[in-house]
Amino acid sequence: MSKNRPRIDLLQGTLDMLILKTLRLGPAHGHAIAKYIQRTSADVLQVETGSLYPALRRLEHRGWITSKWELSKERNRELRYYRLAPAGRRQLSAEQSKWDQLVEAIGRIMRPAEEG
């Protein structure tokens, strides 16, 4: 992580959305999900194991993702791969819409068109 960039803690719902978005690209194991989020956020967001795996279990329990043990070609051992379920696609769409509204609303507050 860059020394100039502060670490940002994720809210539970935000982490769920980022996991669903990552799995939209295809199946992935937990470490790959965390690395994708870190890499894509330019090292600003780092998902700790203590947050990632409970979130994956929660998403699976809700039926938004599925998982299965598979042999990893890169590591030559079995890893649990997660996949986005149809219900997860629908949830991601709903979360994306809410996120867009939130970002727009906060933007209006933080950067009003006419200040003063």
Residue pairs with C-beta under 8 A, 6 or more apart in sequence:
1 7
1 43
1 44
1 46
2 42
2 43
5 42
5 43
5 44
6 44
7 44
7 46
8 44
8 45
10 18
10 45
10 47
10 51
12 55
13 95
15 47
15 51
15 52
15 55
16 55
16 58
16 59
16 64
16 95
17 92
17 95
17 96
17 99
18 37
18 45
18 47
19 33
19 37
19 52
19 55
19 56
19 59
19 65
19 82
20 59
20 64
20 65
20 84
20 88
20 91
20 92
20 95
21 92
21 96
22 28
22 33
22 36
22 37
23 33
23 65
23 82
23 83
23 84
23 88
24 84
24 89
24 92
25 36
27 81
27 82
27 83
28 36
28 81
28 82
29 72
29 79
29 80
29 81
29 82
30 49
30 52
30 53
30 56
30 79
30 80
30 82
31 79
33 47
33 52
33 56
33 82
34 46
34 47
34 49
34 52
37 45
37 46
37 47
38 45
38 46
38 47
56 65
56 67
56 82
59 65
59 82
59 88
60 66
60 67
60 82
62 87
62 91
63 85
63 87
63 88
64 84
64 85
64 87
64 88
64 91
65 82
65 83
65 84
65 85
65 88
66 82
66 83
66 85
67 80
67 81
67 82
67 83
68 80
68 81
68 83
69 78
69 79
69 80
69 81
70 78
70 79
70 80
70 81
71 77
71 78
72 78
72 79
84 92
